[in-house]
Amino acid sequence: MPGHDARLTSTVSAGQQEDVDIEFHFSAAMNCDSVTSNLKITSTTEDGTTPKVVKNSVECLTVPPQHLVHFVGNIPTTWTYKAKLTGVSNGVHELTLTNVTAQNGGGSTGVSPI
């Protein structure tokens, strides 16, 4: 499973686009619509295109805590967000989630100002 700063090998030639599956893991149940609406995609590509989320591909699931951790200090996953990006051209794509609200409305991924 690729993680932060993962490099994926393109399956299409320059000037063509492909679909790519994405997945985010959370330690708390999040609001699925909030994840989708607060996902920012910034792309640097030769053809200037930016991929989009295929709305009907979004899947949000509560999962049993995965206590097998791959990194020291890793927090177990209890909720996942999966979706398909369409229109992915060769290049660099940055996916950023900011201020995603929890399912219970009690918190977010945002950072409080100091």
Beta strands, then each sheet from edge to edge (+ up, - down):
strand 1: 17-26
strand 2: 39-45
strand 3: 52-53
strand 4: 59-62
strand 5: 79-89
strand 6: 91-97
sheet 1: 1+ 5- 3+
sheet 2: 1+ 5- 4+
sheet 3: 2+ 6-
end
